[in-house]
């Protein structure tokens, strides 16, 4: 039998961090982490936003939820908008670069 060399699964995909795909991967990772904490039922730790003591979970779990919440609310929209703007800038640069080469 001949073994197929499938390049898709032969090595992990590399995504540059400062690229539209890299921004979207970071946004997706933050969203998955926040969804996981929500699924575990750590929403009761929102009391730390008001400065009250989280009785059941403790401070370390409350701080973890708080960091993921703030990253989800603050960073994910910025990363998505940044990826859109970077993609548009890359398209504009390549389009005008091709037009300049044709002249």
N, C-alpha and C positions, 0 to 999 in steps of 0.2 A: 504494500500500500504506500502510496505517495502522501507524504505529510504536507499539508498546506501551510504556507507561511502567511498568516493573517496579520498584517501590520497594525490593525486596529487594537488587537489584544496583546501584541508582543511586548509593548512597553507602555508605561503610563503616559497619557497625554500631557504635554507641557504647555502651560498657559502663562504668558508673560503677565506680570502683575499690573503694569502700567499699560494696559490695553483694554479695549471695550469688553472683550471676553473675560479678562482678569477681574475687572470691576464687577461684572455680573456674577462671576464665581464667588467673589467675596460677599456680595449681597445675598446670594443664595445660601452660603454657609451661615451667615448671621441669621437669616430667616429660619433655617432648619434648626439651629440651636435654640432660638426663641420658641419655635413651635414645639420642640422637645420639652422645654421647661414648662410650657403651657400644658402639654399633655400629661406631665407628671403632677399637675395640680399645684404649681407653685405660685399661682396668681394671688393666693392669700398673702404673699410676701409684699404685695403692693403697699402694705401699711408702712413700709420703710420710706415711701415717698413723702408721707406726712410726718415722718420723724418719730413714729411710735415704735415700741419694742415688738418685734415679731416673736411671739411667745413659743409657738410650736416648732418652727424650723431653725431658728438661730440666726445670728448675724451673717455668718459666711454664706449660707444659702440665700438669704435675703439680698446680700450684696451681689451675688452671682446673677440672681434674677434681675436686679436693678440695672446692672451693667448690660445684660442682654436686652432688656427692655429699651434702654436709652440708645443702644446701638441699632436696634430694630427701627425705632422711631426716628432717630437722627441720621444714622449713616446709610441705611438702605436706600432711602429716596435720593440722597446725594450721590451714591454710587451708581444708581440707575440713570439719573440725569447726566452724570459725568460720562457714563459709557455711551449714551446717546450723542452727547456733544462731541466726544472724541471720535466716534464713528463718522459723524457728519464732517468734522474737520479733516479726517483722513480721506473721505470721499472727495471733498472739495480740493484738497491738495493734489490728489492723484488725477482728478479731472483736469485741473488747470495745468498740471505738469505734462500731461499727454498733449494738451492743446498747444503748449509752448514748444514741444518737440516737433509738432507737425508743421510749424511755421518756418 
